[in-house]
Amino acid sequence: ATNLATGLTKTRKTWSQRWNEFMANFRSVDEDFFEDLEETLIKADVGAETAFKLTEELRQEAKLENAKSRDEVSRLVVEKLVAHYQTQGIGEDASMHFAPAGPTVILFVGVNGVGKTTTIGKLAARYKGEGKKVLLAAADTFRAGATQQLQEWGKRDGVEVIAGAAKADPASVVYDGVRAAIAQQADILFVDTAGRLQNNVNLMQELEKMKRIISRELPNEPSEVLLVLDATTGQNALQQAKLFKNSTDVTGIVLTKLDGTAKGGIVLPIRNELHLPVKWVGLGEQVGDLQPFAADDFAKSLFG
Ligand code: GDP
């Protein structure tokens, strides 16, 4: 299994390279310094809004602490970045929520190819390993091969997959999945959905329909609606998150493919601008390559 430090190698290399270049040009703590800093942060994918906020805070702090030397100001910037990674934002809760009794339903949303099916496969193995009875529902009935791919994960993990016919109504698969979870007294039902973004209204209606069907059978479910985002798409992922957040009540983020990108910086705007907790990070294609997100470890991996 890939750990966080290894998975973040690319992000860390790029961060430190940019940071060293930036500091190599240091002359004094003046307005040019802060402008360059803001630009450096934007290039590191922290997003314009977050870069602005961070730079503002640093201006204040540098003044307060009368930081003048290269080392003093460098320490302040690193401290501030770490603090921002660690800050528990509004409603932030990185743990998974489970029903106090009966099956917990967790819905996975996100556009095609971001890693929903893979994440479900990894999580199913993890929770099965903890002794939980896990079922999977293949409600992505639109993408050819999606059901089959989930079934392959099911076989690998030794967990049952509830599926429908090709092009079946995703809601009917969700219904079958929920009924099976109740009948089999399963602990967790993971639902793989189709993430089509062509039409915002459609997406919203489809997700709401699924949620309605779930909560009719199991009040208070789904416990989680996890939005899966592909870290390699950087700022695009942020745009997707805004769209999904407007379409449904997203409860958390799974950030995949951090291993293949230097864009790990987008964790910051996800937390600061969307106020959504990152709950899991994907660090590879294998079953063990998924880690719960821990802000401290993340910050340490970046700067350590
Ligand atoms: P879905 O369409 O959202 O269900 O996406 P898939 O689960 O089919 O994943 C799309 C591709 O991304 C597959 O080739 C996966 O192996 C790959 N993938 C998923 N998560 C990760 C990850 O964390 N790291 C890497 N490197 N690849 C991943």
Boltz pocket constraint, residues with backbone or C-beta under 6 A from the ligand:
constraints:
  - pocket:
      binder: B
      contacts: [[A, 110], [A, 111], [A, 112], [A, 113], [A, 114], [A, 115], [A, 116], [A, 117], [A, 118], [A, 119], [A, 149], [A, 228], [A, 255], [A, 256], [A, 257], [A, 258], [A, 259], [A, 260], [A, 281], [A, 282], [A, 283], [A, 284], [A, 285], [A, 289]]
      max_distance: 6.0
